[in-house]
């Protein structure tokens, strides 16, 4: 297992801060009606999963996101200005302002829509394509605890097993499928236990520990690259916000949410870096200021960018 180099640890904290700040700005823009459309789905509290997982990947690897895809996009180094422009539905965005499910093949990011679990078989298809080409590149797909019950996920897991595909199935268990608690939807204690039914290794990791996620994924990557096949990883985390930004969250208590904020992955990682002597309060304040400035510039870029013209609606369509 390859441990995270000390020189890479601070950038990971910055990425987590950047994810949260960008998503907060997006949510606030929707609430003040700067943007319309589908209410934002934020990953507040889940930043460690995407940042840790993406840090374990290399050039040429592919990532398939859920509808909550901004965190992996940022973790893989996509342009924050273009991400924000897409969220504002502007022409300068990655998808020319037509869909916030961002795709950038040059960086290995394949954005998906709102069909639960649909990205998993597509990720398996990409893994098969890489294997047929003789490449050692891997395919990683994020999906949630709710999606773990979808047939497409299990079909893809079975194919990944019998074809020994270089696929990483990363279940981001945030304990709620919209408003349904995972304990009411899944009987097993660990969703990763299902992997044994396909002959795959199932790994459970603390999804609020960015380094633990990194170590779990880098082990799975090494297995995939060496021809060992797929791995199912369950990252146990918690969605600190609502399913969508305007979600009143009547299905859980304020006390529950408050208690979980004590385990915020950013707060936790910050304390860890301070304890290791890699971070000071001054440096943390500097990181926060840099991130705030970067996101503010992205917002301004988005606001100044034009909307796509009506006649562009039927461009870039593939069938």
Secondary structure, DSSP 8 states (H G I E B T S, - for coil): -----HHHHHHHHHHHHHHHHHHHHHHHHHHTTSS-SS-----TT-HHHHHHHHHT--TT-EEE--SS-HHHHHHTT--HHHHHHHHTTBTTSTTTTS-SS--BGGGTEE---SSTTHHHHHHHHHHHHHHHTT----EEEEEETTGGGSHHHHHHHHHHHHTT--EEEEEEE-SEETTEEHHHH--SS-GGGGGGGGT-EEEEEETT-HHHHHHHHHHHHHHHHTT---EEEEEE----S-SSTT---TTS-HHHHHHHHTT-HHHHHHHHHHHTTS--HHHHHHHHHHHHHHHHHHHHHHHHS-B--GGGGGSS---
